[in-house]
Amino acid sequence: MTRSITVAVRATEELSAAEKAGISDLCNAANEREAFADLFVVYVPGGGRHFLGFDGGVLASHAVVTTRWAQPDGFPPLRTAFVDAVATHPAHQHLGLSTEVMRRLGSTLDDFDLGCLQTDLRGFYERVGWEQWRGPLAGRRDGHTAPTPDQQGVMVLRLPLTPPLDLDGRLSIEWQRNRFWE
């Protein structure tokens, strides 16, 4: 049986209240917890670029990109496509939807200097071109930079505008919406 997988890209501001609720429900179902109830209130109130994966016309997968500012040592802060809320509904997992969503996402970020995300699923993201950041991580807030030694699972995606990176060097990110990396 041939699957009908499509990926649509929509700005947060283009989503209806019902679509936002559907995305939150999808993310909660995929993660088996209610952590995404505030997705559109706290983390992506506006300015997000949503990648919506449809299986036969049914919303089954999602990822969102927001603009953050990551800074590898030796470079100014880079306009960073920070990826969050990557989820596929359990009934549609292992069918290639997340792979299609992440490939589409990666191919449409030419207006950013770098892609970045935090995950526990390193192998999945490596298969679609992401690389593990091996060096120390830090956070920037109010003009100060502080180590974030407990942080793990930060990955980057090199884009056409990405400068040469030393994945063993330090990478910092600015404080945004009550968080550094997660």
C-alpha positions in Angstrom: 0.0 0.0 0.0 1.4 3.4 -1.0 1.2 6.1 1.7 0.2 9.6 0.9 2.7 11.7 2.9 2.8 15.4 2.5 4.5 18.2 4.4 3.1 21.7 4.7 4.9 24.7 6.1 2.9 27.3 8.1 3.7 30.3 10.2 2.4 30.3 13.8 0.3 33.3 12.9 -1.4 31.4 10.1 -2.6 28.6 12.4 -6.2 28.6 13.6 -7.0 27.9 17.3 -8.2 24.4 16.3 -5.0 23.7 14.4 -2.9 24.8 17.4 -4.9 22.6 19.6 -4.4 19.7 17.2 -0.7 20.2 17.2 -0.6 20.4 21.0 -2.6 17.2 21.2 -0.3 15.5 18.7 2.8 16.4 20.7 1.2 15.3 24.0 0.2 11.9 22.4 3.6 11.4 21.0 5.4 12.1 24.2 2.8 10.5 26.5 2.5 13.5 28.7 0.8 16.9 28.8 3.9 19.0 28.5 2.8 20.7 25.3 -0.4 22.4 26.6 1.5 25.7 26.7 3.3 25.3 23.4 1.6 28.3 21.8 1.5 30.3 25.0 5.0 30.0 26.4 7.3 28.6 23.7 5.9 29.6 20.3 3.5 32.5 20.9 4.5 33.8 17.4 7.2 33.7 14.9 7.4 30.0 14.5 7.7 28.1 11.2 5.7 24.8 11.6 6.4 21.7 9.5 3.2 19.7 9.4 3.4 16.1 8.2 0.1 14.6 6.9 -0.5 10.9 6.4 -3.5 10.6 4.0 -4.7 14.1 4.9 -4.4 13.5 8.7 -2.0 15.6 10.8 0.4 13.0 12.1 3.8 14.7 12.5 5.1 18.1 13.5 8.2 20.2 14.1 8.6 23.9 14.7 11.6 26.2 14.1 12.0 29.5 16.0 14.9 32.0 15.7 17.5 31.8 18.4 21.1 33.0 18.6 23.7 30.3 19.1 27.4 31.3 19.3 30.3 28.9 18.6 33.6 30.2 20.1 35.4 32.5 17.7 32.2 33.7 15.9 29.5 36.3 16.6 26.1 34.9 17.5 24.6 33.1 14.6 21.0 33.3 13.5 19.9 29.8 14.5 16.9 27.8 13.4 16.1 26.1 16.8 13.9 23.0 16.4 11.3 22.1 19.0 8.2 20.0 19.4 9.3 17.2 17.0 6.5 14.6 17.3 4.7 11.9 15.4 1.5 10.4 16.6 2.0 6.9 17.9 -0.4 5.4 15.4 1.8 6.9 12.6 5.3 6.2 13.9 7.9 4.2 12.0 6.3 5.1 8.7 8.8 7.8 7.6 6.8 10.8 8.5 9.3 12.4 10.9 12.1 11.7 8.4 10.1 13.5 5.7 9.3 16.4 8.1 13.0 16.8 9.1 14.3 16.5 5.6 11.9 19.2 4.4 12.8 21.3 7.4 16.5 21.0 6.7 16.1 21.9 3.1 14.2 25.1 3.7 16.5 26.9 6.3 18.6 28.9 3.8 17.8 32.1 5.7 19.5 30.8 8.9 23.2 30.5 9.7 22.8 27.2 11.7 20.3 24.6 12.8 20.2 23.5 16.4 18.1 21.2 18.6 18.3 19.2 21.8 17.3 15.5 21.8 17.7 12.1 23.4 17.3 10.5 19.9 20.7 11.2 18.4 20.6 8.3 15.9 17.4 9.5 14.2 18.8 13.0 13.7 22.2 11.8 12.5 20.4 9.9 9.8 18.9 13.1 8.4 22.2 15.1 8.6 22.4 16.5 12.1 25.7 16.3 14.1 26.2 15.9 17.9 27.9 18.9 19.5 30.7 17.3 21.5 32.2 20.4 23.1 31.1 22.3 26.3 27.8 24.1 26.3 26.9 27.4 27.9 24.0 29.8 28.2 24.1 33.6 27.8 21.9 35.9 29.9 22.0 39.6 30.8 25.5 39.9 29.3 26.9 36.9 31.1 27.9 33.5 29.9 27.6 30.5 32.2 28.4 26.8 31.6 25.5 24.4 31.3 27.4 21.2 32.2 24.3 19.0 32.8 23.0 19.7 29.3 23.3 16.9 26.8 22.0 16.0 23.4 22.6 19.2 21.6 22.9 18.7 17.8 23.6 21.1 14.9 22.7 21.1 11.3 25.2 22.8 8.9 23.4 25.1 6.4 24.7 27.0 3.4 25.6 30.0 5.6 27.2 28.0 8.4 30.8 29.0 9.1 33.4 26.2 9.7 32.6 24.7 13.0 34.7 23.0 15.6 32.2 20.5 17.2 34.6 20.1 20.1 34.6 23.9 20.9 32.2 25.7 23.2 28.7 26.5 22.0 26.5 29.0 23.8 22.9 30.0 23.4 20.9 33.0 24.7 18.2 32.6 27.4 14.8 32.7 25.8 11.4 32.0 27.3 12.6 30.5 30.6 15.3 28.2 29.1 18.6 27.8 27.4 18.6 24.5 25.5 15.5 22.4 26.4 
